[in-house]
Amino acid sequence: MKNEYQKLFTSSTIIINGLTTLLEEQGIRYIIKDRFESARLAGFGEFMNAVEIHVQSSQLAEAQKILETYKLTLNSES
């Protein structure tokens, strides 16, 4: 069976790292695509908020719930 991944969220490395901790606690598998770091290594420029997190399609709904709660937490701290 092929595992397909869908983009869940795009932000900075710091925000994505916090989200991955929450996803790991719930056993949700993810892939991080860090376009900022890839561009830096290649000598190109890219926005710092160019880090994407993708989750398995079968876990997308659960991951979206976690993301919404996480966003509320981030907004309450500012």
Biopython code that builds the backbone (N, CA, C, O; Angstrom):
import numpy as np
from Bio.PDB.StructureBuilder import StructureBuilder

atoms = [
    (1, "MET", "N", (0.841, -1.176, 0.000)),
    (1, "MET", "CA", (0.000, 0.000, 0.000)),
    (1, "MET", "C", (0.891, 1.245, 0.000)),
    (1, "MET", "O", (1.844, 1.343, 0.773)),
    (2, "LYS", "N", (0.572, 2.168, -0.858)),
    (2, "LYS", "CA", (1.342, 3.396, -0.979)),
    (2, "LYS", "C", (0.849, 4.425, 0.033)),
    (2, "LYS", "O", (-0.348, 4.701, 0.114)),
    (3, "ASN", "N", (1.775, 4.989, 0.801)),
    (3, "ASN", "CA", (1.439, 6.047, 1.757)),
    (3, "ASN", "C", (1.545, 7.386, 1.060)),
    (3, "ASN", "O", (2.629, 7.780, 0.629)),
    (4, "GLU", "N", (0.438, 8.085, 0.944)),
    (4, "GLU", "CA", (0.448, 9.397, 0.343)),
    (4, "GLU", "C", (0.439, 10.450, 1.443)),
    (4, "GLU", "O", (-0.209, 10.294, 2.478)),
    (5, "TYR", "N", (1.167, 11.510, 1.192)),
    (5, "TYR", "CA", (1.254, 12.602, 2.150)),
    (5, "TYR", "C", (0.628, 13.857, 1.557)),
    (5, "TYR", "O", (0.706, 14.096, 0.352)),
    (6, "GLN", "N", (0.008, 14.652, 2.419)),
    (6, "GLN", "CA", (-0.587, 15.918, 2.013)),
    (6, "GLN", "C", (-0.041, 17.025, 2.899)),
    (6, "GLN", "O", (0.250, 16.815, 4.077)),
    (7, "LYS", "N", (0.094, 18.212, 2.309)),
    (7, "LYS", "CA", (0.615, 19.345, 3.074)),
    (7, "LYS", "C", (-0.382, 19.745, 4.150)),
    (7, "LYS", "O", (-1.571, 19.918, 3.883)),
    (8, "LEU", "N", (0.119, 19.886, 5.357)),
    (8, "LEU", "CA", (-0.696, 20.297, 6.485)),
    (8, "LEU", "C", (-0.525, 21.786, 6.771)),
    (8, "LEU", "O", (-1.501, 22.486, 7.036)),
    (9, "PHE", "N", (0.731, 22.274, 6.715)),
    (9, "PHE", "CA", (0.990, 23.627, 7.201)),
    (9, "PHE", "C", (2.350, 24.096, 6.698)),
    (9, "PHE", "O", (3.244, 23.284, 6.455)),
    (10, "THR", "N", (2.501, 25.406, 6.543)),
    (10, "THR", "CA", (3.771, 26.028, 6.173)),
    (10, "THR", "C", (4.051, 27.151, 7.160)),
    (10, "THR", "O", (3.184, 27.982, 7.433)),
    (11, "SER", "N", (5.271, 27.170, 7.693)),
    (11, "SER", "CA", (5.646, 28.214, 8.641)),
    (11, "SER", "C", (7.159, 28.230, 8.789)),
    (11, "SER", "O", (7.882, 27.733, 7.926)),
    (12, "SER", "N", (7.635, 28.809, 9.897)),
    (12, "SER", "CA", (9.070, 28.840, 10.183)),
    (12, "SER", "C", (9.491, 27.540, 10.857)),
    (12, "SER", "O", (8.656, 26.763, 11.320)),
    (13, "THR", "N", (10.784, 27.323, 10.902)),
    (13, "THR", "CA", (11.331, 26.105, 11.515)),
    (13, "THR", "C", (10.903, 25.972, 12.975)),
    (13, "THR", "O", (10.557, 24.879, 13.421)),
    (14, "ILE", "N", (10.925, 27.055, 13.706)),
    (14, "ILE", "CA", (10.583, 27.020, 15.135)),
    (14, "ILE", "C", (9.133, 26.576, 15.339)),
    (14, "ILE", "O", (8.853, 25.726, 16.184)),
    (15, "ILE", "N", (8.220, 27.150, 14.568)),
    (15, "ILE", "CA", (6.806, 26.799, 14.689)),
    (15, "ILE", "C", (6.585, 25.347, 14.269)),
    (15, "ILE", "O", (5.847, 24.612, 14.924)),
    (16, "ILE", "N", (7.219, 24.943, 13.188)),
    (16, "ILE", "CA", (7.076, 23.560, 12.706)),
    (16, "ILE", "C", (7.623, 22.572, 13.732)),
    (16, "ILE", "O", (7.035, 21.512, 13.945)),
    (17, "ASN", "N", (8.739, 22.910, 14.368)),
    (17, "ASN", "CA", (9.303, 22.006, 15.381)),
    (17, "ASN", "C", (8.345, 21.792, 16.548)),
    (17, "ASN", "O", (8.219, 20.677, 17.054)),
    (18, "GLY", "N", (7.672, 22.854, 16.971)),
    (18, "GLY", "CA", (6.676, 22.711, 18.036)),
    (18, "GLY", "C", (5.524, 21.814, 17.611)),
    (18, "GLY", "O", (5.041, 20.998, 18.396)),
    (19, "LEU", "N", (5.088, 21.968, 16.369)),
    (19, "LEU", "CA", (3.997, 21.153, 15.856)),
    (19, "LEU", "C", (4.405, 19.688, 15.734)),
    (19, "LEU", "O", (3.604, 18.799, 16.024)),
    (20, "THR", "N", (5.632, 19.428, 15.311)),
    (20, "THR", "CA", (6.060, 18.029, 15.169)),
    (20, "THR", "C", (6.058, 17.304, 16.514)),
    (20, "THR", "O", (5.767, 16.109, 16.576)),
    (21, "THR", "N", (6.377, 18.014, 17.576)),
    (21, "THR", "CA", (6.336, 17.411, 18.910)),
    (21, "THR", "C", (4.925, 16.931, 19.236)),
    (21, "THR", "O", (4.740, 15.827, 19.749)),
    (22, "LEU", "N", (3.944, 17.760, 18.940)),
    (22, "LEU", "CA", (2.546, 17.390, 19.201)),
    (22, "LEU", "C", (2.096, 16.225, 18.324)),
    (22, "LEU", "O", (1.377, 15.337, 18.781)),
    (23, "LEU", "N", (2.521, 16.235, 17.072)),
    (23, "LEU", "CA", (2.150, 15.141, 16.166)),
    (23, "LEU", "C", (2.780, 13.829, 16.621)),
    (23, "LEU", "O", (2.130, 12.784, 16.594)),
    (24, "GLU", "N", (4.036, 13.881, 17.036)),
    (24, "GLU", "CA", (4.713, 12.675, 17.512)),
    (24, "GLU", "C", (4.018, 12.086, 18.736)),
    (24, "GLU", "O", (3.907, 10.867, 18.865)),
    (25, "GLU", "N", (3.549, 12.954, 19.635)),
    (25, "GLU", "CA", (2.852, 12.484, 20.831)),
    (25, "GLU", "C", (1.595, 11.689, 20.476)),
    (25, "GLU", "O", (1.180, 10.812, 21.234)),
    (26, "GLN", "N", (0.991, 11.991, 19.327)),
    (26, "GLN", "CA", (-0.227, 11.303, 18.894)),
    (26, "GLN", "C", (0.060, 10.198, 17.874)),
    (26, "GLN", "O", (-0.866, 9.572, 17.357)),
    (27, "GLY", "N", (1.322, 9.963, 17.589)),
    (27, "GLY", "CA", (1.702, 8.891, 16.665)),
    (27, "GLY", "C", (1.413, 9.206, 15.204)),
    (27, "GLY", "O", (1.212, 8.300, 14.396)),
    (28, "ILE", "N", (1.393, 10.483, 14.869)),
    (28, "ILE", "CA", (1.124, 10.885, 13.487)),
    (28, "ILE", "C", (2.453, 11.018, 12.747)),
    (28, "ILE", "O", (3.367, 11.716, 13.186)),
    (29, "ARG", "N", (2.530, 10.325, 11.609)),
    (29, "ARG", "CA", (3.745, 10.354, 10.800)),
    (29, "ARG", "C", (3.743, 11.596, 9.919)),
    (29, "ARG", "O", (2.697, 12.020, 9.429)),
    (30, "TYR", "N", (4.922, 12.172, 9.723)),
    (30, "TYR", "CA", (5.021, 13.401, 8.948)),
    (30, "TYR", "C", (6.337, 13.445, 8.182)),
    (30, "TYR", "O", (7.272, 12.695, 8.462)),
    (31, "ILE", "N", (6.379, 14.346, 7.209)),
    (31, "ILE", "CA", (7.591, 14.657, 6.449)),
    (31, "ILE", "C", (7.753, 16.169, 6.485)),
    (31, "ILE", "O", (6.778, 16.906, 6.335)),
    (32, "ILE", "N", (8.975, 16.627, 6.681)),
    (32, "ILE", "CA", (9.253, 18.058, 6.658)),
    (32, "ILE", "C", (10.003, 18.381, 5.371)),
    (32, "ILE", "O", (10.984, 17.722, 5.027)),
    (33, "LYS", "N", (9.530, 19.398, 4.670)),
    (33, "LYS", "CA", (10.204, 19.902, 3.475)),
    (33, "LYS", "C", (10.675, 21.312, 3.796)),
    (33, "LYS", "O", (9.878, 22.248, 3.871)),
    (34, "ASP", "N", (11.972, 21.445, 3.982)),
    (34, "ASP", "CA", (12.552, 22.722, 4.388)),
    (34, "ASP", "C", (13.145, 23.417, 3.160)),
    (34, "ASP", "O", (14.329, 23.263, 2.860)),
    (35, "ARG", "N", (12.314, 24.178, 2.461)),
    (35, "ARG", "CA", (12.766, 24.886, 1.262)),
    (35, "ARG", "C", (13.775, 25.970, 1.614)),
    (35, "ARG", "O", (14.654, 26.268, 0.806)),
    (36, "PHE", "N", (13.672, 26.566, 2.797)),
    (36, "PHE", "CA", (14.612, 27.600, 3.218)),
    (36, "PHE", "C", (16.025, 27.024, 3.327)),
    (36, "PHE", "O", (16.973, 27.594, 2.787)),
    (37, "GLU", "N", (16.161, 25.908, 4.016)),
    (37, "GLU", "CA", (17.477, 25.297, 4.202)),
    (37, "GLU", "C", (18.024, 24.781, 2.874)),
    (37, "GLU", "O", (19.218, 24.913, 2.606)),
    (38, "SER", "N", (17.176, 24.203, 2.052)),
    (38, "SER", "CA", (17.616, 23.718, 0.742)),
    (38, "SER", "C", (18.131, 24.872, -0.115)),
    (38, "SER", "O", (19.160, 24.749, -0.780)),
    (39, "ALA", "N", (17.416, 25.982, -0.095)),
    (39, "ALA", "CA", (17.835, 27.145, -0.867)),
    (39, "ALA", "C", (19.142, 27.714, -0.328)),
    (39, "ALA", "O", (20.014, 28.117, -1.098)),
    (40, "ARG", "N", (19.275, 27.744, 0.987)),
    (40, "ARG", "CA", (20.500, 28.252, 1.609)),
    (40, "ARG", "C", (21.700, 27.406, 1.197)),
    (40, "ARG", "O", (22.755, 27.942, 0.859)),
    (41, "LEU", "N", (21.541, 26.096, 1.225)),
    (41, "LEU", "CA", (22.638, 25.208, 0.857)),
    (41, "LEU", "C", (23.009, 25.336, -0.614)),
    (41, "LEU", "O", (24.167, 25.152, -0.989)),
    (42, "ALA", "N", (22.026, 25.652, -1.436)),
    (42, "ALA", "CA", (22.273, 25.799, -2.868)),
    (42, "ALA", "C", (22.764, 27.206, -3.225)),
    (42, "ALA", "O", (23.162, 27.446, -4.365)),
    (43, "GLY", "N", (22.742, 28.131, -2.272)),
    (43, "GLY", "CA", (23.202, 29.485, -2.510)),
    (43, "GLY", "C", (22.126, 30.419, -3.022)),
    (43, "GLY", "O", (22.431, 31.484, -3.559)),
    (44, "PHE", "N", (20.871, 30.031, -2.862)),
    (44, "PHE", "CA", (19.754, 30.861, -3.299)),
    (44, "PHE", "C", (19.055, 31.457, -2.087)),
    (44, "PHE", "O", (19.302, 31.049, -0.952)),
    (45, "GLY", "N", (18.195, 32.410, -2.334)),
    (45, "GLY", "CA", (17.406, 33.000, -1.259)),
    (45, "GLY", "C", (16.018, 32.404, -1.212)),
    (45, "GLY", "O", (15.493, 31.953, -2.230)),
    (46, "GLU", "N", (15.428, 32.400, -0.045)),
    (46, "GLU", "CA", (14.065, 31.887, 0.152)),
    (46, "GLU", "C", (13.546, 32.503, 1.437)),
    (46, "GLU", "O", (14.325, 32.855, 2.323)),
    (47, "PHE", "N", (12.235, 32.633, 1.537)),
    (47, "PHE", "CA", (11.627, 33.153, 2.760)),
    (47, "PHE", "C", (11.848, 32.187, 3.915)),
    (47, "PHE", "O", (11.860, 30.971, 3.723)),
    (48, "MET", "N", (12.025, 32.731, 5.117)),
    (48, "MET", "CA", (12.244, 31.870, 6.286)),
    (48, "MET", "C", (11.013, 31.033, 6.605)),
    (48, "MET", "O", (11.137, 29.953, 7.182)),
    (49, "ASN", "N", (9.832, 31.511, 6.242)),
    (49, "ASN", "CA", (8.603, 30.758, 6.478)),
    (49, "ASN", "C", (8.331, 29.793, 5.334)),
    (49, "ASN", "O", (7.201, 29.683, 4.859)),
    (50, "ALA", "N", (9.365, 29.101, 4.899)),
    (50, "ALA", "CA", (9.239, 28.192, 3.765)),
    (50, "ALA", "C", (9.420, 26.743, 4.185)),
    (50, "ALA", "O", (9.891, 25.922, 3.398)),
    (51, "VAL", "N", (9.051, 26.425, 5.411)),
    (51, "VAL", "CA", (9.151, 25.058, 5.902)),
    (51, "VAL", "C", (7.756, 24.454, 5.892)),
    (51, "VAL", "O", (6.832, 24.979, 6.513)),
    (52, "GLU", "N", (7.618, 23.350, 5.182)),
    (52, "GLU", "CA", (6.322, 22.683, 5.066)),
    (52, "GLU", "C", (6.324, 21.397, 5.867)),
    (52, "GLU", "O", (7.346, 20.719, 5.979)),
    (53, "ILE", "N", (5.168, 21.070, 6.423)),
    (53, "ILE", "CA", (5.004, 19.773, 7.075)),
    (53, "ILE", "C", (3.870, 19.046, 6.360)),
    (53, "ILE", "O", (2.787, 19.595, 6.161)),
    (54, "HIS", "N", (4.137, 17.821, 5.986)),
    (54, "HIS", "CA", (3.180, 16.973, 5.288)),
    (54, "HIS", "C", (2.874, 15.768, 6.172)),
    (54, "HIS", "O", (3.769, 15.232, 6.827)),
    (55, "VAL", "N", (1.624, 15.346, 6.192)),
    (55, "VAL", "CA", (1.219, 14.175, 6.981)),
    (55, "VAL", "C", (0.560, 13.164, 6.055)),
    (55, "VAL", "O", (0.127, 13.496, 4.952)),
    (56, "GLN", "N", (0.493, 11.915, 6.529)),
    (56, "GLN", "CA", (-0.162, 10.880, 5.743)),
    (56, "GLN", "C", (-1.629, 11.250, 5.553)),
    (56, "GLN", "O", (-2.287, 11.742, 6.469)),
    (57, "SER", "N", (-2.120, 11.005, 4.357)),
    (57, "SER", "CA", (-3.509, 11.353, 4.028)),
    (57, "SER", "C", (-4.493, 10.742, 5.010)),
    (57, "SER", "O", (-5.494, 11.367, 5.359)),
    (58, "SER", "N", (-4.215, 9.531, 5.455)),
    (58, "SER", "CA", (-5.129, 8.843, 6.374)),
    (58, "SER", "C", (-5.171, 9.496, 7.752)),
    (58, "SER", "O", (-6.106, 9.251, 8.515)),
    (59, "GLN", "N", (-4.183, 10.317, 8.087)),
    (59, "GLN", "CA", (-4.114, 10.972, 9.387)),
    (59, "GLN", "C", (-4.330, 12.480, 9.298)),
    (59, "GLN", "O", (-4.153, 13.194, 10.285)),
    (60, "LEU", "N", (-4.712, 12.964, 8.118)),
    (60, "LEU", "CA", (-4.836, 14.404, 7.901)),
    (60, "LEU", "C", (-5.874, 15.048, 8.817)),
    (60, "LEU", "O", (-5.601, 16.097, 9.401)),
    (61, "ALA", "N", (-7.045, 14.454, 8.956)),
    (61, "ALA", "CA", (-8.103, 15.057, 9.779)),
    (61, "ALA", "C", (-7.655, 15.201, 11.232)),
    (61, "ALA", "O", (-7.889, 16.237, 11.854)),
    (62, "GLU", "N", (-7.018, 14.176, 11.769)),
    (62, "GLU", "CA", (-6.537, 14.235, 13.153)),
    (62, "GLU", "C", (-5.429, 15.280, 13.293)),
    (62, "GLU", "O", (-5.380, 16.003, 14.288)),
    (63, "ALA", "N", (-4.548, 15.358, 12.304)),
    (63, "ALA", "CA", (-3.458, 16.330, 12.333)),
    (63, "ALA", "C", (-3.998, 17.760, 12.251)),
    (63, "ALA", "O", (-3.447, 18.665, 12.877)),
    (64, "GLN", "N", (-5.061, 17.964, 11.491)),
    (64, "GLN", "CA", (-5.654, 19.299, 11.378)),
    (64, "GLN", "C", (-6.240, 19.764, 12.710)),
    (64, "GLN", "O", (-6.163, 20.947, 13.042)),
    (65, "LYS", "N", (-6.818, 18.847, 13.469)),
    (65, "LYS", "CA", (-7.343, 19.194, 14.792)),
    (65, "LYS", "C", (-6.203, 19.636, 15.723)),
    (65, "LYS", "O", (-6.324, 20.615, 16.458)),
    (66, "ILE", "N", (-5.110, 18.896, 15.669)),
    (66, "ILE", "CA", (-3.944, 19.233, 16.491)),
    (66, "ILE", "C", (-3.398, 20.591, 16.076)),
    (66, "ILE", "O", (-3.039, 21.404, 16.927)),
    (67, "LEU", "N", (-3.335, 20.840, 14.773)),
    (67, "LEU", "CA", (-2.841, 22.110, 14.249)),
    (67, "LEU", "C", (-3.705, 23.273, 14.722)),
    (67, "LEU", "O", (-3.175, 24.307, 15.129)),
    (68, "GLU", "N", (-5.016, 23.123, 14.676)),
    (68, "GLU", "CA", (-5.907, 24.215, 15.101)),
    (68, "GLU", "C", (-5.716, 24.542, 16.583)),
    (68, "GLU", "O", (-5.703, 25.713, 16.964)),
    (69, "THR", "N", (-5.570, 23.518, 17.412)),
    (69, "THR", "CA", (-5.316, 23.731, 18.835)),
    (69, "THR", "C", (-3.967, 24.417, 19.035)),
    (69, "THR", "O", (-3.839, 25.317, 19.865)),
    (70, "TYR", "N", (-2.980, 23.996, 18.284)),
    (70, "TYR", "CA", (-1.638, 24.583, 18.357)),
    (70, "TYR", "C", (-1.668, 26.063, 17.969)),
    (70, "TYR", "O", (-1.037, 26.892, 18.624)),
    (71, "LYS", "N", (-2.399, 26.390, 16.909)),
    (71, "LYS", "CA", (-2.522, 27.788, 16.476)),
    (71, "LYS", "C", (-3.151, 28.654, 17.571)),
    (71, "LYS", "O", (-2.723, 29.786, 17.797)),
    (72, "LEU", "N", (-4.162, 28.118, 18.242)),
    (72, "LEU", "CA", (-4.793, 28.860, 19.338)),
    (72, "LEU", "C", (-3.793, 29.123, 20.458)),
    (72, "LEU", "O", (-3.771, 30.205, 21.043)),
    (73, "THR", "N", (-2.974, 28.129, 20.747)),
    (73, "THR", "CA", (-1.950, 28.268, 21.779)),
    (73, "THR", "C", (-0.941, 29.350, 21.389)),
    (73, "THR", "O", (-0.544, 30.169, 22.217)),
    (74, "LEU", "N", (-0.538, 29.342, 20.132)),
    (74, "LEU", "CA", (0.428, 30.354, 19.656)),
    (74, "LEU", "C", (-0.167, 31.755, 19.734)),
    (74, "LEU", "O", (0.507, 32.699, 20.146)),
    (75, "ASN", "N", (-1.424, 31.886, 19.341)),
    (75, "ASN", "CA", (-2.072, 33.199, 19.350)),
    (75, "ASN", "C", (-2.300, 33.719, 20.758)),
    (75, "ASN", "O", (-2.291, 34.932, 20.972)),
    (76, "SER", "N", (-2.504, 32.833, 21.719)),
    (76, "SER", "CA", (-2.764, 33.278, 23.090)),
    (76, "SER", "C", (-1.478, 33.740, 23.779)),
    (76, "SER", "O", (-1.529, 34.477, 24.764)),
    (77, "GLU", "N", (-0.331, 33.307, 23.263)),
    (77, "GLU", "CA", (0.942, 33.685, 23.868)),
    (77, "GLU", "C", (1.475, 35.003, 23.343)),
    (77, "GLU", "O", (2.419, 35.552, 23.912)),
    (78, "SER", "N", (0.893, 35.527, 22.267)),
    (78, "SER", "CA", (1.424, 36.777, 21.705)),
    (78, "SER", "C", (0.792, 38.004, 22.308)),
    (78, "SER", "O", (1.139, 39.124, 21.934)),
]
sb = StructureBuilder()
sb.init_structure("model")
sb.init_model(0)
sb.init_chain("A")
sb.init_seg("    ")
for serial, (resi, resn, name, xyz) in enumerate(atoms, 1):
    if name == "N":
        sb.init_residue(resn, " ", resi, " ")
    sb.init_atom(name, np.array(xyz, "f"), 0.0, 1.0, " ", f" {name:<3s}", serial, name[0])
structure = sb.get_structure()
